[in-house]
Amino acid sequence: MELRITSKRLSWSDSLRELVAYRDLLWILSYREISIRYKQTVIGILWVVLQPLIMTVLMTVIFGLFAKIKSGGIPYALFSFSGMTIMGFFTNAITRAGLSVVADERLITKVYFPRATIPLASILSSGLDFLVSLVLLLLIAAWYGFFPGIYFLAVVPASLITVLVSSGLGTAFAGLTVRYRDFRYVVPFFMQLAFYASPIIYPISYIPKKYLYLYYLNPMAGATELFRYGITGAISVDLGGVAISALVAFLCFLAGGIIFRQVEQSFADVI
């Protein structure tokens, strides 16, 4: 007798209610991932800030000192590290989420639960890394004389845009990686492309005006500029461009959910 394990096809509202009902599992999976990630490490979660710090030093020397890229009146080290902080959240969330379902194949084949909790737990655990980096960023900003003001509230919508696009792309890659294992190689390439297509090492002012709103179709363009404004309050923000980025992020979130729902039916068979 053949046994076929499938998940129930639920409506969007039922899926959301199911995720809420399994919220304890989401927290448990997130905690487990954080524990495993930093288990038996010497300096623990401080590894989170080493990579962006090293990258910031290199970019400051190469692009700030040698190439003399303008940073809108902000010290280039603060300019680049603020970009690395929000982009690091985006990169870590999608990279970890993309491989999460394959890594947890034993859970998939043994018991039913909302499969989306697996990539969402990876994204949620990446939030802790982001908060640690954010604390260091605020200390660096204070060193340069930039202290949080009312504009710091802009960090919230910037982070929300990042969470939306990360959740959409992360769940989509998670589902597609189960079906097509080639996607494990696509994700790193996509992350490199997103890095250079976002204002991390250069300001948005370098983009010609006639292409500016096309540029904001990259959700991380608007998120990065808004986040950088929230940290320094020293740059102007194109609210129309940010609105475009927010809309695209929301569409990515919806598209990711649709893709994941389409492929999760066969997880137990192909994983």
C-alpha positions as CSV (number, residue, x, y, z in Angstrom):
1,M,0.0,0.0,0.0
2,E,1.4,3.4,-1.0
3,L,1.3,6.1,1.6
4,R,1.2,9.7,0.3
5,I,1.8,12.6,2.8
6,T,0.2,15.9,1.7
7,S,-0.7,19.1,3.4
8,K,-4.2,20.5,3.4
9,R,-5.0,23.2,0.8
10,L,-6.2,26.2,2.8
11,S,-7.5,29.6,1.9
12,W,-5.3,32.6,2.6
13,S,-7.3,33.5,5.7
14,D,-7.2,30.0,7.0
15,S,-3.4,29.8,6.3
16,L,-2.9,33.0,8.3
17,R,-5.0,31.7,11.2
18,E,-3.1,28.5,11.2
19,L,0.2,30.3,11.4
20,V,-1.1,32.3,14.3
21,A,-2.3,29.1,16.0
22,Y,1.2,27.7,15.6
23,R,3.0,30.8,16.8
24,D,4.6,28.9,19.7
25,L,6.2,26.6,17.2
26,L,7.5,29.6,15.2
27,W,9.2,30.9,18.4
28,I,10.6,27.5,19.2
29,L,12.1,27.0,15.7
30,S,13.5,30.5,15.8
31,Y,15.1,29.9,19.2
32,R,16.5,26.5,18.1
33,E,18.1,28.1,15.0
34,I,19.8,30.9,17.1
35,S,21.0,28.3,19.6
36,I,22.5,26.0,16.9
37,R,24.0,28.9,15.0
38,Y,26.1,30.2,17.9
39,K,26.7,27.0,19.8
40,Q,30.3,26.3,20.7
41,T,31.5,29.6,19.3
42,V,34.1,31.6,21.2
43,I,32.5,35.1,20.9
44,G,29.0,34.0,20.1
45,I,26.6,36.5,18.5
46,L,29.4,39.0,18.1
47,W,30.3,37.2,14.9
48,V,27.2,39.1,13.6
49,V,29.1,42.4,13.6
50,L,32.5,41.2,12.5
51,Q,31.7,40.7,8.8
52,P,29.9,44.1,8.3
53,L,32.7,45.8,10.3
54,I,35.4,44.3,8.1
55,M,33.4,45.1,5.0
56,T,32.9,48.7,6.2
57,V,36.6,49.2,6.7
58,L,37.4,47.9,3.3
59,M,34.7,49.9,1.6
60,T,35.7,53.1,3.5
61,V,39.3,52.7,2.3
62,I,38.6,51.7,-1.3
63,F,35.4,53.7,-2.1
64,G,35.6,56.5,0.5
65,L,39.4,57.2,0.6
66,F,40.6,56.1,-2.8
67,A,37.6,56.4,-5.1
68,K,36.3,59.4,-3.1
69,I,32.6,58.5,-3.6
70,K,30.4,61.2,-2.0
71,S,28.2,60.2,0.8
72,G,25.9,63.1,1.2
73,G,27.7,64.8,4.0
74,I,27.7,61.7,6.1
75,P,31.1,60.1,7.1
76,Y,31.6,57.3,4.6
77,A,32.2,54.7,7.3
78,L,28.8,55.5,8.8
79,F,27.2,55.7,5.4
80,S,28.5,52.2,4.4
81,F,27.9,50.5,7.8
82,S,24.3,51.7,7.9
83,G,23.7,50.2,4.4
84,M,25.5,47.0,5.4
85,T,23.2,46.7,8.5
86,I,19.9,46.7,6.7
87,M,21.3,44.8,3.7
88,G,22.8,42.2,6.1
89,F,19.4,41.6,7.6
90,F,18.0,41.1,4.1
91,T,20.8,38.9,2.9
92,N,20.9,36.7,6.0
93,A,17.1,36.3,6.1
94,I,16.8,35.1,2.5
95,T,19.9,33.0,2.5
96,R,18.9,31.1,5.7
97,A,15.2,30.9,4.7
98,G,16.1,29.6,1.2
99,L,17.7,26.4,2.6
100,S,15.6,26.0,5.7
101,V,13.0,23.6,4.4
102,V,15.6,21.2,2.9
103,A,17.6,21.4,6.1
104,D,14.5,20.4,8.2
105,E,13.4,17.5,5.9
106,R,13.0,15.2,8.9
107,L,10.3,17.4,10.3
108,I,8.5,17.7,7.0
109,T,8.2,13.9,6.5
110,K,7.1,13.0,10.0
111,V,4.4,15.4,11.2
112,Y,2.0,18.0,9.9
113,F,2.4,21.7,10.7
114,P,2.3,24.9,8.6
115,R,5.4,24.5,6.5
116,A,5.8,28.2,6.2
117,T,6.8,28.4,9.8
118,I,10.2,26.9,8.8
119,P,11.4,29.8,6.5
120,L,9.6,32.3,8.7
121,A,11.5,31.1,11.7
122,S,14.8,31.6,9.8
123,I,13.8,35.2,9.0
124,L,12.7,35.8,12.5
125,S,16.0,34.5,13.9
126,S,17.8,36.9,11.5
127,G,16.1,39.7,13.3
128,L,18.2,39.2,16.4
129,D,21.4,39.6,14.3
130,F,19.9,42.8,12.9
131,L,19.2,44.2,16.4
132,V,22.7,43.5,17.5
133,S,24.1,45.3,14.4
134,L,21.7,48.1,15.0
135,V,23.0,48.8,18.5
136,L,26.6,48.9,17.2
137,L,25.4,51.2,14.4
138,L,23.9,53.6,16.8
139,L,27.2,53.7,18.8
140,I,29.1,54.5,15.6
141,A,26.6,57.2,14.7
142,A,27.0,58.7,18.2
143,W,30.8,58.6,17.7
144,Y,30.4,60.8,14.6
145,G,27.9,63.1,16.4
146,F,24.6,61.7,15.0
147,F,22.2,61.0,17.9
148,P,18.7,59.6,17.5
149,G,15.9,62.1,17.1
150,I,12.3,61.9,16.0
151,Y,13.6,60.8,12.6
152,F,14.7,57.5,14.2
153,L,11.1,56.4,13.8
154,A,11.9,56.0,10.0
155,V,13.8,52.8,11.0
156,V,10.5,51.1,11.7
157,P,9.0,51.4,8.2
158,A,12.4,50.7,6.6
159,S,12.6,47.5,8.6
160,L,9.1,46.6,7.8
161,I,9.8,46.9,4.0
162,T,12.8,44.6,4.5
163,V,10.8,42.1,6.5
164,L,8.1,42.0,3.8
165,V,10.5,41.5,0.9
166,S,12.6,39.0,2.8
167,S,9.5,37.0,3.8
168,G,8.3,36.9,0.3
169,L,11.6,36.0,-1.4
170,G,12.7,33.8,1.4
171,T,9.6,31.6,1.4
172,A,9.6,31.5,-2.4
173,F,13.2,30.4,-2.5
174,A,12.6,27.9,0.3
175,G,9.8,26.2,-1.7
176,L,11.6,26.3,-5.0
177,T,14.8,24.9,-3.5
178,V,12.9,21.8,-2.4
179,R,11.5,21.3,-5.9
180,Y,14.6,22.5,-7.9
181,R,17.8,22.1,-6.0
182,D,19.6,24.4,-8.4
183,F,18.1,27.3,-6.5
184,R,20.6,26.8,-3.7
185,Y,23.1,28.3,-6.2
186,V,20.8,31.0,-7.5
187,V,20.3,32.5,-4.0
188,P,24.0,33.6,-3.5
189,F,24.1,35.1,-7.0
190,F,20.8,36.9,-6.4
191,M,22.2,38.3,-3.1
192,Q,25.3,39.7,-4.9
193,L,23.1,41.3,-7.5
194,A,20.9,42.9,-4.8
195,F,23.9,44.3,-3.0
196,Y,25.2,46.2,-6.0
197,A,21.7,47.2,-7.1
198,S,21.1,48.9,-3.8
199,P,22.6,52.1,-2.4
200,I,25.2,50.5,-0.1
201,I,28.5,51.8,-1.5
202,Y,27.0,54.7,-3.4
203,P,24.2,57.2,-2.7
204,I,21.0,57.3,-4.7
205,S,22.0,60.7,-6.0
206,Y,24.4,58.8,-8.4
207,I,21.4,57.4,-10.2
208,P,20.2,59.6,-13.2
209,K,16.8,61.2,-12.5
210,K,15.2,59.6,-15.5
211,Y,15.9,56.1,-14.1
212,L,15.3,56.9,-10.5
213,Y,11.8,55.5,-10.2
214,L,12.9,52.4,-12.0
215,Y,15.7,52.1,-9.5
216,Y,13.1,52.2,-6.6
217,L,11.5,49.1,-8.0
218,N,14.3,47.4,-6.0
219,P,12.6,47.4,-2.6
220,M,15.9,47.6,-0.8
221,A,16.7,50.9,-2.5
222,G,13.9,52.7,-0.7
223,A,14.4,50.6,2.5
224,T,18.1,51.5,2.6
225,E,17.6,55.2,2.1
226,L,14.8,55.4,4.6
227,F,16.9,53.4,7.1
228,R,19.9,55.6,6.6
229,Y,17.7,58.7,7.2
230,G,16.4,57.2,10.4
231,I,19.9,56.7,11.7
232,T,21.4,60.1,10.7
233,G,18.5,62.4,9.8
234,A,21.1,64.1,7.5
235,I,19.8,63.1,4.1
236,S,16.7,63.8,2.0
237,V,14.3,61.0,1.2
238,D,12.2,60.6,-1.8
239,L,8.9,59.5,-0.3
240,G,7.4,58.7,-3.7
241,G,10.4,56.4,-4.4
242,V,10.0,54.8,-0.9
243,A,6.3,54.2,-1.6
244,I,7.2,52.4,-4.8
245,S,9.7,50.2,-2.9
246,A,7.1,49.5,-0.2
247,L,4.5,48.5,-2.8
248,V,7.0,46.2,-4.6
249,A,7.9,44.7,-1.2
250,F,4.3,43.9,-0.5
251,L,3.8,42.4,-3.9
252,C,6.9,40.2,-3.3
253,F,5.4,39.1,0.0
254,L,2.2,38.0,-1.7
255,A,4.0,36.4,-4.6
256,G,6.2,34.4,-2.2
257,G,3.2,33.1,-0.3
258,I,1.6,32.0,-3.6
259,I,4.7,30.2,-4.8
260,F,5.2,28.5,-1.5
261,R,1.6,27.4,-1.3
262,Q,1.8,25.9,-4.8
263,V,4.9,23.8,-4.2
264,E,4.4,22.8,-0.5
265,Q,1.8,20.1,-1.5
266,S,4.6,17.8,-2.7
267,F,7.2,18.6,-0.1
268,A,7.0,15.2,1.6
269,D,7.3,13.4,-1.8
270,V,10.3,15.2,-3.3
271,I,12.3,16.3,-0.3
